Amino acid sequence: MVDHYNEYKESRGDWEDTYRNGLDLLGFKYERRTEPFRGASGVNHPVLAEAVTQFQAQAYKELLPADGPVRTQILGAVDVAKEEQSKRVKDFMNYQIMDQMKEYEPEFDQMLFYLPLSGSTFKKVYYDDLLGRAVSKFVPADDLIVPYSANSLEDAEAVIHVIKISENDLRKQQVAGFYRDIELGEPPVTENQLEDKKLELEGINKDGQEDQYTLYEVHTNLDLEGYN
């Protein structure tokens, strides 16, 4: 599977270069220029940043209205009982998303910012045993590794989610039985130019990220002996 990861990663190298260059053109970070002379001014037109923020604002308003994002539709014959059940389902799901799932709104807002920049973003919804509820996490396109030629996630031979996790959170997941309880070594130092650029734009010091572990969650089909 390591070979698959490296192959998929290389297949989208051009996309990563374009994405990284696009982040530079946002002009969110002040640059001290020495070319063509020390102290020279550099200007990036804000059209890209304006387009991104306008898309984010418009999409947020449409996809996350004040009364919640969930709508229901009744299939088949409509009667009073089904209409009441439909309203209960809608109200309960909106309550879960907007009240119980504290991470939903900020992660959704962040996803809408990166979507026009990267071209694709993903949501990962799963049940968290530690929290005792469903969670909805934003997964950036650069953290989801699939064959670049795949038309959809369903058609992909394998889907690899690169997860950055602190030692404390990883240890809690081990104790809960979600991950195998094995000895953890020192987290390896990895180089990721795209991740470095995003941290730079967000004003985050990379030194604070060095104690994180990197997990590769792989979803694929396996031919296991004894299973048909």
Buried (B, 14 or more C-beta within 10 A) or exposed (E): EEEBBEEBBEBBEEBBEEBBEBBBBBBBEEEEEEEEEEEEEEEBEBEBBEEBBEBBEEBBEEEBEEEBBBEBEEEEEEEEEBEEEBEEEBBEBBEBBBEEBEEBBEBBBBBBBBBBBBEEBBEBEEEEEEEEEBBBBBBBBBBBBBBBEBEEEEEBEBBBBBBBBEEEBBBBBBEEEEBEEEEEEEBEEEEBEBBEBBBBBEEEEEEEBEEBBEBEEBEEEEEEEEEE
